[in-house]
Structures are given as C-alpha cells and as structure tokens.
Amino acid sequence: MTRRERFERFIAYFSETMPVAETELLYKDPYQLLVAVILSAQCTDKRVNLITPAFFRRFPDVFALAKASEKEVFPFISTCSYPNSKARYLVGMARTVVDNFNGTIPEDPDQLQKIPGVGRKTAHVMASVLYNRPVLAVDTHVFRVAARLGLTYRAKNPLQTERQLVEFIPEDLIPKAHHWLILHGRYICQARKPKCHQCGLTDICKYYNRQNKPA
C-alpha cells in the first residue's frame, strides 16, 4: 500500500465516522481560545475546561489580564501542569497583545508566534480553529497516531510530521484532519494501551500489524 492510498483510506474512514471534528476546549472568543490553548500544553482539555470559567470571570479580556501580575494569575491555574511558567506566559501574552497588536489577537500564524507562550503548534491551532486556515498543529497525539498509521515515515519531530501530513491531505481538510488525529489518539490510539479492537483502521496501521505479525 502506498502512502497516498493510506491517506485516502484515512480520510475516507474519518469523513464517514467523524464528519464533525472540533476542539474540545471551551471558548467564546479568540482571547479565550488562546488562553485555553496555552494552558493545555501537557495538560488535558478536561482539566483546562475546569480552570477557565473562574479564570475568565477574573480576567474577562486581554486588557484585564495585561494589568495582572503572575502572582495574581497563579491561583487560578495552579491545578494545571507547570502553573508558574504558564502564569508568566499568560501575562506576557496579554501585555504583548495590548502593546503590539492593539488588544486584538492576530490571525496570522507568523504574527501569533511573536507572542510569549505561543509556538508553532499553538499558532496553528488558533489559525485552523478560528479561521479554518490550512495549517496543521502537531501535538503528541498527532505525532504518535500519524506514525503508527504509517501516514508519516521516520518523522523525528513535529515539523517533519506536519510537512509529511500536509503533503497528502487536501487543504480544505487539513483543519479537520488535525482534530481527527487528536481525538483518535485521545480516545482510541492511546499511548500506553491503544484500543485496537475499537479502531477501524487496523488494515492500514503499521503499529497494529507489527504487534500482530505471525511468529
């Protein structure tokens, strides 16, 4: 099976089984999504969604957050991973958006990456989720699932994974494919104990076929 055929099977499967694929982070505007995505690094979306309601009541917009100190932010995010670093990123993000972008979260991924706490992955999440741009964010789920299915070949880092994936995914499906891979990795193709018996892609999965290769 060629890589193109694998991608065709992957797209056909998820187009049928998961026609609607969206972020599980709860948000109402670009500011809220950016805060949630920064908090979600090495933290579950479920945990982030528990944190953000109180956070947004206290810091309802980027201007309120820009006036805050890291010490003020910390108690609201203390139950997520790396709260000290994230408090610093969040305050730095807000001040940069206010000072450099007139309080408006930029749409362009390159401009987004000029903001503290915003790397390529976060910028691509923002651009694809909010504006349906054909950019693909690669997190640990995407990296793992793409390799197991054989969609990527010897990709050593997120950038290599991203480039190999967008080579064969039609532009209009790239934002949705990001969520297909994440949700499949979160609920089926889990890191330690993948639920292969619930997966409809075992016919193309290199990981599954290695594990079940006859002795």
C-alpha positions in Angstrom: 0.0 0.0 0.0 1.4 3.4 -1.0 1.3 6.4 1.4 -1.2 8.1 -0.9 -3.5 5.1 -0.5 -3.1 5.1 3.2 -4.1 8.8 3.3 -7.1 8.1 1.1 -8.2 5.3 3.5 -7.6 7.5 6.5 -9.6 10.4 5.0 -12.5 8.2 3.9 -12.7 6.5 7.3 -12.9 9.7 9.3 -15.1 11.5 6.8 -17.7 8.8 7.4 -17.2 8.1 11.2 -16.3 11.6 12.4 -17.7 14.2 9.9 -17.8 16.8 12.6 -14.4 17.2 14.4 -13.8 20.1 16.7 -11.7 21.2 19.6 -12.9 20.1 23.0 -11.6 23.3 24.6 -14.4 25.6 25.6 -14.1 29.2 24.5 -16.2 32.2 23.3 -13.7 34.3 21.5 -10.0 34.4 20.3 -8.8 35.6 23.6 -10.4 32.7 25.5 -9.2 30.2 23.0 -5.6 31.4 23.2 -5.6 31.2 27.0 -7.1 27.7 26.8 -4.5 26.5 24.3 -1.6 27.9 26.3 -3.0 26.2 29.4 -3.5 22.9 27.5 0.2 22.3 26.9 0.9 18.9 28.7 -2.5 19.2 30.3 -5.8 17.6 29.5 -8.6 19.6 27.8 -10.9 18.4 30.6 -8.7 20.0 33.2 -8.4 23.2 31.3 -12.2 23.4 30.9 -12.4 23.2 34.7 -10.0 26.0 35.2 -11.1 28.6 32.6 -14.5 29.6 33.9 -13.2 31.2 37.1 -10.1 32.5 35.2 -12.3 34.3 32.7 -14.6 35.8 35.4 -11.5 37.3 37.0 -9.7 38.2 33.7 -12.6 38.7 31.2 -10.4 40.1 28.4 -6.9 40.7 27.3 -6.8 44.1 28.9 -7.7 42.8 32.3 -5.1 40.1 32.1 -2.5 42.6 30.9 -2.9 44.5 34.2 -2.4 41.4 36.3 0.7 40.1 37.9 1.9 36.5 37.7 1.2 36.2 41.4 -2.4 37.1 40.8 -2.8 34.7 37.9 -1.2 31.7 39.6 -4.0 30.7 42.0 -6.5 30.4 39.1 -4.3 27.9 37.1 -2.5 26.2 40.0 -4.1 22.8 39.2 -2.8 22.6 35.7 0.7 21.5 34.7 3.6 24.0 35.0 1.5 26.8 36.5 4.4 29.1 37.2 5.6 29.1 33.6 2.0 29.4 32.3 1.3 32.3 34.6 4.3 34.1 33.1 3.3 33.2 29.5 -0.3 34.3 30.0 0.6 37.7 31.5 3.3 38.2 28.8 0.8 37.2 26.1 -1.7 39.7 27.3 0.8 42.6 27.5 2.2 41.8 24.1 -1.2 41.7 22.5 -2.2 45.0 24.1 1.1 46.8 23.4 1.9 45.4 20.0 -1.5 44.4 18.5 -3.9 47.0 19.9 -5.6 44.3 22.1 -6.6 42.2 19.1 -5.3 38.6 18.8 -3.6 38.4 15.4 -4.9 35.9 12.8 -1.6 35.3 11.0 0.3 32.3 12.4 3.7 34.1 12.0 2.4 37.1 13.9 1.0 34.9 16.6 4.4 33.3 17.2 5.8 36.7 18.2 3.6 36.4 21.4 5.1 34.8 24.6 3.9 31.3 25.1 2.9 30.9 21.5 4.9 28.4 19.4 4.1 26.9 16.0 1.7 24.4 17.4 -0.4 27.0 19.3 -0.3 29.4 16.4 -1.6 26.7 14.1 -4.3 25.7 16.5 -5.6 29.3 16.6 -5.4 29.8 12.8 -7.1 26.5 12.0 -9.8 26.5 14.7 -10.8 30.2 14.4 -10.2 30.9 10.8 -10.2 27.4 9.1 -6.7 28.1 7.7 -4.9 25.1 6.1 -2.3 24.8 8.8 -1.8 21.7 10.9 -0.8 21.7 14.5 1.2 18.7 15.7 0.9 17.6 19.3 1.9 14.3 20.9 -1.3 12.7 19.7 -0.9 13.7 16.1 2.8 12.7 16.2 2.0 9.3 17.6 -1.1 8.4 15.5 0.4 9.6 12.2 3.5 7.4 12.8 1.5 4.3 13.9 -0.8 4.5 10.9 2.1 4.9 8.5 1.0 8.4 7.4 4.5 9.6 8.3 7.8 8.0 7.6 10.7 8.3 10.1 9.5 11.8 11.1 11.7 12.8 14.0 10.0 15.9 15.2 6.6 17.8 14.9 7.8 19.9 11.9 8.7 16.8 9.9 5.4 15.3 10.8 3.5 18.4 9.8 5.2 18.6 6.4 4.6 14.9 5.6 0.9 15.1 6.6 0.0 18.3 4.6 1.7 16.8 1.5 -1.2 14.3 1.1 -4.2 15.9 2.9 -6.3 18.3 0.8 -6.1 21.9 2.0 -9.8 22.1 2.9 -9.5 19.0 5.1 -6.3 20.0 7.0 -8.1 21.8 9.9 -10.4 18.8 10.4 -7.7 16.2 10.0 -5.9 17.8 12.9 -8.9 17.0 15.1 -9.3 13.5 13.6 -5.8 12.6 14.7 -6.0 14.3 18.1 -9.4 12.7 19.0 -8.3 9.3 17.7 -5.1 9.5 19.8 -7.0 10.7 22.9 -9.7 8.0 22.9 -8.6 5.1 20.7 -4.9 5.1 19.8 -3.7 5.9 23.3 0.0 5.9 24.1 0.3 3.0 26.5 -2.7 0.8 25.8 -4.2 1.5 22.3 -7.7 0.2 21.9 -7.0 -1.5 18.6 -10.2 -3.6 18.9 -12.2 -0.4 18.6 -10.2 1.0 15.7 -11.4 0.8 12.1 -8.0 1.4 10.6 -6.2 -1.7 11.6 -6.0 -2.7 8.0 -3.5 0.1 7.3 -2.0 0.5 10.7 1.7 -0.3 10.8 1.8 -0.5 14.6 -1.1 -3.0 14.7 0.4 -5.2 12.0 3.7 -5.3 13.7 2.1 -6.3 17.0 0.1 -9.0 15.4 2.7 -10.3 13.0 2.7 -14.1 12.9 5.7 -15.6 14.8 
